[in-house]
Amino acid sequence: MRSLPPSVAGPETASDADSDLIYGRHSVLAALESDRQLNRLWITPRLRYDPRFHTLVDRAKANGAVIDEVEIHRLSQLTGGGNHQGIAAQVAPYDYLEMGELIDQAKAKTNAPVIVIADGITDPHNLGAIIRTAEAIGAQGVVIPQRRAAGVTSTVTKVSTGALENLPVARVVNLSRALEELKEAGFWGIRAILPKR
């Protein structure tokens, strides 16, 4: 996710300095519905009073978010020309789960949990698509390595179209150790290698 420069974000506080930008109707709507902490919301007047957003925006405001009604060109500036669809939000950085927490949550949800391991994914678009697909197939989580791989960014959030609000991600230092931990917890491993294009 992209941090906002002070000139764009307005007056900065310590919590704002560590915040990130998400945009697009699906991504922001999913963040609003999941009660994710929003620091600031930029929305066009037309979308502000859309029934899908009105109540959720009011709830975000009640929870301390600053709501700015802005014109389309301002949103284009904020998102660097991204496909914002009339809405953007400044959120706290993504909160990764620890591996043990991910396993416990997955087992609590179903008797046959699925956790997807995404190794070596450096393109945030691909990671977002993997997260979206993992949620669609009913997986309970995704594990990514900390080094030499994409992390959760605004691009990943946008491409995942809200899946990140429902599907937890663990980021691990040692993927081999994480695989052993999964094996010890009773998970089976299936390895799929995708061809390079």
N, C-alpha and C positions, 0 to 999 in steps of 0.2 A: 504494500500500500504506500501511497505517496504522501510524504509529510508536506503540509502546506507552509510556504514561506510566510513570515510575519506580515508582509505587505498584502497578502491575499487573505490570510486568516483573521486579520484584525488584531486587536490587543491580545498578546499571548499570556497564558498563565503556565505554570509548570506542567499541568496536565495536558494543555493544548499542545505543548512542544512535542509530546510523544504520541500525538494523534495522527490518524490516517484518513485518507479520503476514499469514499466509495461513491459510485454513482450509477444511475440507471434504475428504472422503476422496479424491476424484480429484486435487485440486490438491496436497495434501500427499503423496499416494502418488507422483505424477509427480515432485515435488521430491526425494523420497527415492530414487527409481529413477535419477534423473539425476545423483545425487551433488552436488546443489546444496548449498552451505554452509548448514547449519541451526545456529543458535545455541542454540535451545531448542525443545522439543517438549512440548506438553500433550496428553495422550491419556487416555481413559477406561480403567480396568483391563480391561474386557471387550474393547475394541478392541486394546489393547496386546498381547494374546496371540493375536489373530486371525492365522492363518497368512500372510495377505497382508501383514501389517505387522511381525510379530515379528522376522524376520531383518533387515529394513530398519531398524527402530528400533534394534536392537542394533548395526548397522553405523554408524548416525548417532551413537550414544553413543560408539562406539570412535573416531569422528572428532572428538570433542570436544563434541557437543551435550549439553545438560542435558535429561534426560528427566523430566518431572513427570507422575505419574499423578494425575489429578484427576477430580472428579465433574462431571456434566453442567452443574450450575448454575454452576460455576467457569468452564467453557468459554463459557457464555452471557454471563457478565460480560466475559470477555476479548474476545469478538467483538462486543460490543454487541448481543447478541440475534441475531446472524447464524446462518445454517444451517450450523453447524460439523460436524455428523454425527459428533461424538465425537473430533475431532482438530483441533489448530491448531499452527502452527509460526512461530517467529520466524526470518526468513531475512535474509541480506544484501540490500540494495536491488538491484533489477533492474539487470543489467549490459548496457546497450545496446551494440550494435556500431557501429563507424564504417562509413560508407557503403562505402568501399573493401573493408573486411573482409567485409561482407555480400555484395557482388558476387563476391568471390573464393570465398567458401564456397558460394554458389549455383552458380557455374560448376563447382566441383569435384564437386558432387553429381550433376549431370546435364548433358547436352548442350543441353537446352532448358529452362533454369531460368525460374521464374515468381516475380516479386517483386510483392507487392501494396502499392500506395500508398494510405494511408488519410488523406485530407486533410479537415480540419475536423470530425473526430469528437470531440465534446465530452463525450458520455455514455460513461462507462467500461463500462457494460453493452454498448453497441453495439461498442465497440472489442474487448472480450472475445469477442463473437460473431463479429466479422470475423476475429480471430486464429484462433479455433476453425475457422471455415469455410475460411480460407486453408490451414491445415494439412490439413484434410480433402480439399481438392482437389489436394494435393500441391505447394503453393507452397514455395519455399525461404526466404522471408523476408517481412517487412512493414516498411514505412517510414512513420514518422509525423513530423509537424512538431513542433518544440519549443514553439512558441507557439500559443495559441488552440486547443488540442486536448488531449484526455485523454492522460495518460502511463500507464505500466504501474503500476497500483495493486492493492490486495488484491481489489477488485471485479473488475478486469480478469482477474486471475489466477483467481479463482473461476469467472467466467463462461466463461473459455477452457477450463475443465475439463482442465488439464494440457497443453494445446497449447503454452503458452509454454516448456515445458521442452524442446520439440523444434523450435520455430520461432523463429529469432532475429529481433529487432526492432532497427532502426536509428532513431535520433531525430536529425533534421537541423534546422539553423537555417534553411536556405534550400531549400525544396522544389523551386523551379525549377532550382536548381543541381544538386540530386540527380537530377532527371529528365534533365538534360543529361548527367550522369555515367553514368546508365544507358544513354542513347542511344549515347554514345561507346563503351560496353562491349558494344554489339551488341544491346541489348534493344529490343523494339518496345513502343510504348505503345498501350493501349486505354483509353479514358476512359468510365467509367460514372457517370452522374449519377443519384442516387437521389432520388425525389420526397420533399418534406417532407410530413409528415402533419398 
